[in-house]
Amino acid sequence: MFGMNTFSANSKTPPLSLLSASNAQSYAEVMTRTVNISEAKTNLSKLGDDVAQGEEVIVSRSGKPLMKLVALTPDEKQAAQARTLPRDLWVTAQYFEGFDWEAWDRLDEEMNEIWRKFGYMD
C-alpha cells in the first residue's frame, strides 16, 4: 500500500517482512504503521499511547494517506500547555514579557533603604 510499511493497530508485532535481514532498518526505526480511519477512531487512546512512545501512525481513508500522528516535541508541549492557562494568567504572562526584573530588584532595595533610614524596617 503506497510504499509504506503497514500493519494493523491490533497487531503486537510487525510482519516478519519488516524484520528480515535484508531490511536495513532496525525494529525500533521501523516504528511507522498505517491504520484506516475507522480503526484509528476505535483505537485512538491506544494509538496515542503508542505515539507517545515514539511510534508514528499514518491514518488513511480508502487506502490513501490522510494524516500522520506523531508525538509533540518538548517545545510544542510547552506551547500547548501555555495555551491552556487561564486567560488572565496568559495575559499577565504576556504583559511581563521582557520586563526588567533586575531594575525592579534595584528599586526594591532602594525603597527598603529609605524605609530603614526612617526606622520602619530593622
Phi and psi in degrees as GROMACS dihedral restraints (atoms count N, CA, C in turn):
[ dihedral_restraints ]
;  ai    aj    ak    al  type     phi  dphi    fc
    3     4     5     6     1    33.8    20    10
    4     5     6     7     1    35.3    20    10
    6     7     8     9     1    70.6    20    10
    7     8     9    10     1    19.1    20    10
    9    10    11    12     1  -114.5    20    10
   10    11    12    13     1   153.5    20    10
   12    13    14    15     1   -73.1    20    10
   13    14    15    16     1   124.8    20    10
   15    16    17    18     1  -129.1    20    10
   16    17    18    19     1   147.8    20    10
   18    19    20    21     1  -161.5    20    10
   19    20    21    22     1   162.5    20    10
   21    22    23    24     1   -71.2    20    10
   22    23    24    25     1   150.0    20    10
   24    25    26    27     1   -64.4    20    10
   25    26    27    28     1   -25.2    20    10
   27    28    29    30     1   -81.5    20    10
   28    29    30    31     1   -12.0    20    10
   30    31    32    33     1   -75.8    20    10
   31    32    33    34     1   136.0    20    10
   33    34    35    36     1   -81.4    20    10
   34    35    36    37     1   -30.8    20    10
   36    37    38    39     1  -133.6    20    10
   37    38    39    40     1   154.2    20    10
   39    40    41    42     1   -71.5    20    10
   40    41    42    43     1   163.9    20    10
   42    43    44    45     1   -60.6    20    10
   43    44    45    46     1   155.1    20    10
   45    46    47    48     1   -59.0    20    10
   46    47    48    49     1   -28.6    20    10
   48    49    50    51     1   -60.5    20    10
   49    50    51    52     1   -27.8    20    10
   51    52    53    54     1   -76.5    20    10
   52    53    54    55     1   -20.6    20    10
   54    55    56    57     1  -104.2    20    10
   55    56    57    58     1     7.8    20    10
   57    58    59    60     1   -67.9    20    10
   58    59    60    61     1   158.9    20    10
   60    61    62    63     1   -64.1    20    10
   61    62    63    64     1   -27.4    20    10
   63    64    65    66     1   -73.5    20    10
   64    65    66    67     1   -16.3    20    10
   66    67    68    69     1   -79.4    20    10
   67    68    69    70     1   121.2    20    10
   69    70    71    72     1   -74.7    20    10
   70    71    72    73     1   -21.6    20    10
   72    73    74    75     1   -87.3    20    10
   73    74    75    76     1   145.7    20    10
   75    76    77    78     1   -80.1    20    10
   76    77    78    79     1   167.0    20    10
   78    79    80    81     1   -56.3    20    10
   79    80    81    82     1   -41.5    20    10
   81    82    83    84     1   -63.7    20    10
   82    83    84    85     1   -32.0    20    10
   84    85    86    87     1   -81.2    20    10
   85    86    87    88     1   -21.4    20    10
   87    88    89    90     1   -75.0    20    10
   88    89    90    91     1   -14.6    20    10
   90    91    92    93     1   -40.2    20    10
   91    92    93    94     1    40.5    20    10
   93    94    95    96     1  -122.0    20    10
   94    95    96    97     1   135.2    20    10
   96    97    98    99     1  -141.6    20    10
   97    98    99   100     1   164.2    20    10
   99   100   101   102     1  -119.9    20    10
  100   101   102   103     1   134.8    20    10
  102   103   104   105     1  -130.9    20    10
  103   104   105   106     1   151.5    20    10
  105   106   107   108     1   -79.1    20    10
  106   107   108   109     1   163.7    20    10
  108   109   110   111     1   -64.4    20    10
  109   110   111   112     1   -35.4    20    10
  111   112   113   114     1   -69.5    20    10
  112   113   114   115     1   -37.0    20    10
  114   115   116   117     1   -65.9    20    10
  115   116   117   118     1   -39.3    20    10
  117   118   119   120     1   -63.2    20    10
  118   119   120   121     1   -40.8    20    10
  120   121   122   123     1   -63.2    20    10
  121   122   123   124     1   -43.4    20    10
  123   124   125   126     1   -68.0    20    10
  124   125   126   127     1   -37.1    20    10
  126   127   128   129     1  -111.8    20    10
  127   128   129   130     1    26.6    20    10
  129   130   131   132     1   -57.8    20    10
  130   131   132   133     1   -41.5    20    10
  132   133   134   135     1   -62.2    20    10
  133   134   135   136     1   -46.0    20    10
  135   136   137   138     1   -65.4    20    10
  136   137   138   139     1   -41.3    20    10
  138   139   140   141     1   -62.0    20    10
  139   140   141   142     1   -39.2    20    10
  141   142   143   144     1   -60.7    20    10
  142   143   144   145     1   -41.8    20    10
  144   145   146   147     1   -62.8    20    10
  145   146   147   148     1   -43.0    20    10
  147   148   149   150     1   -64.3    20    10
  148   149   150   151     1   -41.4    20    10
  150   151   152   153     1   -64.8    20    10
  151   152   153   154     1   -39.6    20    10
  153   154   155   156     1   -62.8    20    10
  154   155   156   157     1   -24.8    20    10
  156   157   158   159     1   -87.5    20    10
  157   158   159   160     1     4.2    20    10
  159   160   161   162     1   107.6    20    10
  160   161   162   163     1    -3.0    20    10
  162   163   164   165     1   -81.0    20    10
  163   164   165   166     1   148.5    20    10
  165   166   167   168     1  -107.1    20    10
  166   167   168   169     1   140.5    20    10
  168   169   170   171     1  -125.8    20    10
  169   170   171   172     1   126.7    20    10
  171   172   173   174     1   -96.8    20    10
  172   173   174   175     1   126.4    20    10
  174   175   176   177     1  -101.8    20    10
  175   176   177   178     1   129.0    20    10
  177   178   179   180     1  -121.2    20    10
  178   179   180   181     1   158.8    20    10
  180   181   182   183     1  -129.3    20    10
  181   182   183   184     1   124.6    20    10
  183   184   185   186     1    54.5    20    10
  184   185   186   187     1    38.0    20    10
  186   187   188   189     1    79.1    20    10
  187   188   189   190     1     2.9    20    10
  189   190   191   192     1  -110.8    20    10
  190   191   192   193     1   132.7    20    10
  192   193   194   195     1   -59.1    20    10
  193   194   195   196     1   135.6    20    10
  195   196   197   198     1  -115.4    20    10
  196   197   198   199     1   -42.9    20    10
  198   199   200   201     1  -156.3    20    10
  199   200   201   202     1   167.0    20    10
  201   202   203   204     1  -127.5    20    10
  202   203   204   205     1   127.4    20    10
  204   205   206   207     1   -96.3    20    10
  205   206   207   208     1   121.2    20    10
  207   208   209   210     1  -136.2    20    10
  208   209   210   211     1   157.1    20    10
  210   211   212   213     1   -71.7    20    10
  211   212   213   214     1   150.9    20    10
  213   214   215   216     1   -74.8    20    10
  214   215   216   217     1   147.1    20    10
  216   217   218   219     1   -74.8    20    10
  217   218   219   220     1   162.9    20    10
  219   220   221   222     1   -55.7    20    10
  220   221   222   223     1   -39.1    20    10
  222   223   224   225     1   -64.8    20    10
  223   224   225   226     1   -40.7    20    10
  225   226   227   228     1   -65.9    20    10
  226   227   228   229     1   -38.2    20    10
  228   229   230   231     1   -62.9    20    10
  229   230   231   232     1   -44.1    20    10
  231   232   233   234     1   -62.7    20    10
  232   233   234   235     1   -43.8    20    10
  234   235   236   237     1   -63.6    20    10
  235   236   237   238     1   -40.5    20    10
  237   238   239   240     1   -65.9    20    10
  238   239   240   241     1   -40.1    20    10
  240   241   242   243     1   -66.7    20    10
  241   242   243   244     1   -38.1    20    10
  243   244   245   246     1   -63.5    20    10
  244   245   246   247     1   -36.3    20    10
  246   247   248   249     1   -69.5    20    10
  247   248   249   250     1   -17.5    20    10
  249   250   251   252     1   -91.0    20    10
  250   251   252   253     1    -2.1    20    10
  252   253   254   255     1   -63.4    20    10
  253   254   255   256     1   149.6    20    10
  255   256   257   258     1   -55.9    20    10
  256   257   258   259     1   147.8    20    10
  258   259   260   261     1   -54.0    20    10
  259   260   261   262     1   -42.2    20    10
  261   262   263   264     1   -61.8    20    10
  262   263   264   265     1   -41.4    20    10
  264   265   266   267     1   -67.7    20    10
  265   266   267   268     1   -38.5    20    10
  267   268   269   270     1   -63.7    20    10
  268   269   270   271     1   -44.7    20    10
  270   271   272   273     1   -63.7    20    10
  271   272   273   274     1   -42.3    20    10
  273   274   275   276     1   -62.9    20    10
  274   275   276   277     1   -44.0    20    10
  276   277   278   279     1   -61.2    20    10
  277   278   279   280     1   -41.7    20    10
  279   280   281   282     1   -66.9    20    10
  280   281   282   283     1   -36.6    20    10
  282   283   284   285     1   -61.9    20    10
  283   284   285   286     1   -39.8    20    10
  285   286   287   288     1   -89.4    20    10
  286   287   288   289     1     0.9    20    10
  288   289   290   291     1   -62.3    20    10
  289   290   291   292     1   125.7    20    10
  291   292   293   294     1    83.6    20    10
  292   293   294   295     1     4.0    20    10
  294   295   296   297     1   -65.9    20    10
  295   296   297   298     1   140.3    20    10
  297   298   299   300     1   -86.8    20    10
  298   299   300   301     1    88.2    20    10
  300   301   302   303     1   -69.4    20    10
  301   302   303   304     1   -27.6    20    10
  303   304   305   306     1   -66.7    20    10
  304   305   306   307     1   -41.4    20    10
  306   307   308   309     1   -63.1    20    10
  307   308   309   310     1   -39.6    20    10
  309   310   311   312     1   -60.4    20    10
  310   311   312   313     1   -44.0    20    10
  312   313   314   315     1   -63.0    20    10
  313   314   315   316     1   -40.1    20    10
  315   316   317   318     1   -63.4    20    10
  316   317   318   319     1   -44.6    20    10
  318   319   320   321     1   -62.1    20    10
  319   320   321   322     1   -42.2    20    10
  321   322   323   324     1   -60.1    20    10
  322   323   324   325     1   -43.0    20    10
  324   325   326   327     1   -66.5    20    10
  325   326   327   328     1   -39.5    20    10
  327   328   329   330     1   -61.4    20    10
  328   329   330   331     1   -43.2    20    10
  330   331   332   333     1   -65.4    20    10
  331   332   333   334     1   -39.1    20    10
  333   334   335   336     1   -61.7    20    10
  334   335   336   337     1   -40.3    20    10
  336   337   338   339     1   -61.7    20    10
  337   338   339   340     1   -41.6    20    10
  339   340   341   342     1   -62.8    20    10
  340   341   342   343     1   -45.0    20    10
  342   343   344   345     1   -63.1    20    10
  343   344   345   346     1   -40.4    20    10
  345   346   347   348     1   -63.3    20    10
  346   347   348   349     1   -42.1    20    10
  348   349   350   351     1   -56.7    20    10
  349   350   351   352     1   -37.8    20    10
  351   352   353   354     1   -93.2    20    10
  352   353   354   355     1     6.7    20    10
  354   355   356   357     1    82.5    20    10
  355   356   357   358     1    13.7    20    10
  357   358   359   360     1   -87.4    20    10
  358   359   360   361     1   -11.5    20    10
  360   361   362   363     1  -132.6    20    10
  361   362   363   364     1   144.6    20    10
